[in-house]
Amino acid sequence: MMLDTRQGGLRSVVPHRRWDSKSAQAPSRQAECDIAASQARLVGNGEQTKELQSTSPAYEGSTTTQQCYSLPRRTLGVKPRVNVVWHKMSDLRVHDHEPLARAHLETSLPVVHLHVMEKFWFGRTRVGGFRKTGAVRCRFWTESVEDLKNSLEARGQRLFLRHGTAAEAFRDLAACCDISKVFTFAEVCSEELALEAEVERTLQQSTGAQLVRCWGYTLHHIDDLQDCGKPPERWITPYLTFGNFKREIAACKVRAVGSEWQKFLKDDATFAQQGPPKADLDWGHVPSLRELGFSDEEILEADESREKSAIPWRGGESIALARVQQYLWERSALKQYVGTTDWTASGKCGASNDQTSKLSPYLAFGCLSPRLLYWEICRFEKGNRCKGAKGLINSLLWRDFYRFIVFFAWGDRMYHLYGPMSCGSVPGGHKHPTKWCCKH
């Protein structure tokens, strides 16, 4: 069985090559992009367009057609009006991506995909002066960006890249384009919120564009927490434990992959998928580690760590999807999954290399959607009942627990020296910071 990749509705414009491996064939089950394409009638953008029979493996034998992208003409002195998808470092993918879906489907405007290697993350910590992003992590990041760039280009889109601040990047873009809306995933922590607020101020001052925030990162959507029987503000408290969180959220269903894409096609299955704007844009490039400020010694150390690593870590959405395909469907390794949180598990230290999924960095950088992983686990479990399926889903719930409790209850207190409950400041509290003192 093959992984259901469901590429967010953006159709690939790269034909299948005869030397491509047969293992890359699409699943027998329709993916989200197939469903969207079969329901949609492609509309031109005012210029001559052509429709081609798709030759990619996902559509062989299909009668659906695919649009050749034509770029809107730019009238002298008039900036093209565009929507923008702001890809942050935690959503470097094209599948199951609500901001991407909304930018392409809410209007017929051309779309600019933007990513910034934000210089804030290359600074030093206030305590200790450590690098916020080391060379190994940064290389994984740049590889993920390069993969995103390639994925977008395969779908007739382009990635606007900058190294600096997001506010500066949007000012550069606003000089050449009239920005209508910027779609992005919402943040919950103070440093990320501060960067987001700076961008919003820049948009208001330069173009008056609206910043549209979508909920992401978690397995469950924040709007669906109302299904738990009472408002989340009432049960997600600072003292909530993971066990109680699991019991409460059991009533909350996980949305289907790409549900936002299907929502926009529900009433009107006609949409125009246009290419990037024809403007005098310097699209930028993916910077090297040296361009990002790393010394030759740090780069050499990162290279040596990759050579010594038992796992050949490489960033990117395509690598993440291939890892899921291999781990679940080719090796059935989920049957051996133990995880990293339950160290009391019998034989934990002697377990095989497949005791963990090795998917954490791909989830952290958004190369892999937690919803896609969840539904792939559910598909696997239908024919392969095993404890590993429940264990990996449990790990996804841990991610939800911390995201929601930070949003509703803890805030920045999660990073306080004595923990979110300030255990050292209460009578009888700890005189020294204590690991897991709040039993979370």
N, C-alpha and C positions, 0 to 999 in steps of 0.2 A: 504494500500500500504506500502511496506517496503522500507527502506533506501537502496540505491544502494551504497554499501561500496567500491567496486572496490579496492581490496587489492593489488594494485601495481604489480600484476603479480606473486607474490610469493604465491605458493599454500600451503594451510595448510596440515600438515601431521597428524593432530589429527582427528581421525574419529568421526563422530557424535555419541553421546551417547544416549541410548534410554530414559534416564531420562531428557535429555535436553528439554527445553520448545519448543513447536511448534511455538511460536512467533519468535524463532530465525531462522526460515526457510528463505532461500534466496529469493530475489525478483524474480518475474516471468520474469523480463527483465534480459538479460545476463549482468553480471558485467564484468569489464575489465579483471579480472583474468580468467573468463570463456572463453572469446573471445581469449585471448592469449593462453590458454591451448588447445583450439580446433584447433588453427592454427599451433601448435608447435608439432614437433616430438622430444621426449626426447632422448638425446644421452648420453651414458655412459661415464665415465671418465677413461676408460682403465682397470677398474677392473670389477668384476662380479656385475651386477646390476639386480634388480628385478623391475617389473612393477606391481602395484596393482590397482585394481578397487577402485576408490575413494568412501568412504562411508560417506563423509562429506555432510551436507544438501545442499550445493551449487551445488553438482554434482550427487545427487540421480537420477537414471534413465539414467545417462549419460554413454557413452561408452568410454570416455576419460580415459587415464591411468595416473598414477602418479609414479614418480621415488622414489625408496628407496635410500636415500643418502648413499654413501660409501665414506670414507675419503681417500685422496691420501696418499700413503705410503711415509714416509720420509726416504730418503737414509741417512745413517750415515754421519754426518758432513755437509750435504747439507740442507740449510734452504728452506722451501717451498715458492714458489713465490705466492703472493696474491695481490688482489685488496682490498682497504679499503673504507668503507663508514663512513665518519666522521659525526656522528649525533651531532649537536650542541643543545643547550638548546631551540632553536626556531624551531626545526623540529623533534620532538619526535614521529614519526609515521612511518608506512610502506606503507600507501596508498598515491597515487599521489605524488611520491617522485622521482624526476629525478636522483639525485645522486645514489640512490639505483638501479633504472632501468639500468643506464649506467654501473654500477659496475658489475651487473650480466649478462648483455647482450653484452657488447662490446668485452669481451674475455671469454674464458672458465676457467679462473683461479678461485680458491676458493676465497671467500669473507669474510673479517673480518669486522664486524660492531663495531664501536668504539664510546664511549661517555666518556667525561671527566667532572666531577664536578669541573670545573675550580676554583681554589682557589682565583683568582682575584675577582670573584663575591661575595666572602665572606669577603672582606675587608671593609674598612670604606671610606666614602666620604671625599673628600678634604675639603669641606666646611661643618662644623657642626659635622663631625665625625660620621655620621649615618651609620648603616649597609646597604650595598648595597643590600643584600638579607636577609630579616627577616625570622623568623622561620616558619611563616604561608606559605609564598611563597616558602620557601625551601622544606617544606613538600609536597606541590603540585608538585614541581619539581621531588623529589625522587619518588613519586607515579607514575608520568608520565614515569620515567626511568624504574621502575619496570614493568609497563605495556608494554613498548616497549620490554624489555627483554623477557617477556612471549610471546609476539606476534612473535618475531623472533624464539624463541625455538619451537613454534607451527608450524613453517615453515621450520624446519630443520636447522636453523641458530643459531649463538650465539653472545652475546654482550660482547665486551671487555671493562671493566669498570675500571676507575681510578679516584682518587681524588687527585688533585695536579695541574700540568700545562699540557696543551695539548702537548707541546714540550717533556716533560718527558715521557708522555704516548706513544708517537710515538717512542722515543728512546727505551723504554721497548719492544715495539712490533717489532722494527727493529732488536733487539738482537736475536729474535727467527724466524722471517719471513723476506723474501726478498720482500719488498714492491714495486710493480710495479707502481700503480697509487692510488691516494687518491681522492675520489669524495666527494664534499661537496657543500653546498649552499653558495653563495657569501654574503659578508657583505658590509655595506655602511658607518658605523660610525667609528670614529678614534680608539676607544678602542678595538672594535672587529677586526678592520683591523690590529691593532698592534699585537694582539694575533695570527691572521691568518698568518701574515708575519713571526712571530717567528717560527711557525710550518713549513712554507715553507723553511726557512733557515735550520732548523733541518733535513728536508727530503733531501735537497741537500747535506748536509754534511755527513749524515749517509748512505743513500741508493741511492741518485740521483733520487728518485721517483718524479713524476710529480703531482702537486696539481691541480686538475681539478675543477674549480668553475662553478656552475650552478646557474641560476637566480631562486629565489624562494620568498616566503613570501607574495608576492602581488597577487591580483586577475588577473591582466593583466601581460603578459610576456613583459620584457623590449624590446625584439627584435620586438614585434608587434606594438610598438609605432610609427614605421615608417608608419603604415597604416593611421595615422591621417592626412596625407597630407604633412607634413613637418617634418624635423628632430626634435626630442624632445628637443635638445639643443636650438632650436630657440623659442619654445613656453613655455617650463618649465623654467621660469625665477624667480628670487627672489621675484618678485612682483605678481606672479601668484595667483589668488584667486581660491577658491574651485569651485565656479560657472563656471568660465572659464575652469577650469580643466575638469569638467564633460562634458562641451560642446565639448571640443577637443577630449576627449577620447571616446566619443560615437561612433566614427568610428572604434574603435579598438575592435576586437572580443575577447571574452574569450575562451581560449583553452579548449578542452575537458579534462576531468579527465584522467590522465594517458596517455596523448597524446604522451609523450616521449617514453613510453613503446611500444606503437603501431608503432611508427616511426621506432624503431629498428627491429620490426618483419615484416615490410612492404615488404622488398625485400627477406629476408631469414627467414623463419618461423621455422628454426631448431636451437635449443639452448640447452645448457647443464646447468642444475641448480645443482651445487655441494654444498656439505656441507662445514663447516669451515675446515681450515687446521688441519692436525694431527701434532701438534707441541707441544713442552713443554711450553705451555702457562698457566700463572696464569690469568684466565679470570676476576678475581676480583668480587666484590659484590657491591650492592647498599648500600652506607653508611647510618648510622642512623644520626639523628640530633645531637646527642651527639658527634659522630665521626667527624661531620662537624664543631664542635666548639661552639655549642649552650649550654648555661647553663641550669640547671634543671629548673630555674625560667622561662626562655624563652620558654622552651618546655612545661611547665605547662600552661603558658599563651596562647600558640598556641592551646593546647588541649581545654582549656576553651572557646576560641574564636570559635572553631568548634562547640562545644556544644550549644553555644548561637546563632550561625548563623541560619538565616531562610533558607539558602541554604546549603545543605550538600556537600560542595566543596570537590571533590576528583579528583586528576589528572589522566590522562591516555587517550590514543586514544580510547580504548573500551568504556570508560565513555562518551567521547565526541560524538562518533557515536550514542550511546544509547540516549544521550540528544537530538541530532538532530532528531532521529527517533521518540522520544516521543513528542518533541515540535511541529514538523511539521505534522507528519502522524497520531499519536495516539490522540493528543488533538486538532489539528488544531489551536494551540495557536498563530500561525503567524498572524491570523486575529486580534489579540489584540495587536500586536506589535506597540509600539510608539517610542521606542529608547531612548537614553540618550542625544542626541545632540540638539534636538528641544524642549527647555523648554517652548516655547510659546504655545505648543499644548494644546488645550482645554481639561481640566480634567486630565492633566498630573499627578498631585499629588495624585489624587484619583483613578488612574488606578490600574488594578489588578497586581498580581505578574508576569504575563506573558507579561507585557508591555515591558520587555527587554528579550533577548534570553538567557542570562547567559552563552554565548559561548565565551566571550572575553578572559578569561584565557586560554582556549583550543586553540584559534587562536594564542595567544601570544607565547605559548610553542610549537606550531606546532603540537599539538595532532589532530588538524582538519585542513584540507586543505581549504583555502578560495574558491578554484575552485569547490571542491565537494559541499560545502555549497551553492554556487551560483547556480549550476545546480540543486540541490535539491529544492531550492526556485523556480526556473523556472518550474520544474515539478509540484510543488504544485500549482503554480499560474495558470496553465492550467485549472484546475478544480475548483479553489477557488480564484477568482479575489479579491484582497484586497489591501489596502494601506500599510499593514504591509510588504508585499513582497518588494515593492519599498523602504520602509524605511530601511529594513535590508540590501538590496543591496547597498543603499546609505551609510550605515555604513562601508561596505566593501570598497567602493570607497574612504572614508576618509582615510583608512589605506593606500591605493595606493597613494593618494595625498601626504601624509607626507613622505612616502618612496621615491617616485620619486623626490620630491622637495629637499629633503636632498641630494640625490645622484647627481642631476644635478645642484643645485643652492646653497643651504644653507650650506651644510657640517656641521661642528661643530658649526657654528653660531646659529643653532637651540637652543643650550644650553647656549648662552650668556645671561648675566644678563639683558641686555636691548633688547633682542630679536634678531632675525636673521638680522634685518635691522639696528641694532645699533641706535635705535631711540633717545637714550640719548646723542649721540655724534654729532648730526647735529644741525644747528641753529634752534632754536624754538622747539627743542626736549624735551622729558620729563626729568625733573630733578630727578624723582624717577621711578623705574620700574613700568610699567603700564600693567595690564592684557589685553591681546589681542590687544596690541597697534598697531600691524601691520595688524589688521583686517583679520587675518587668522583663 
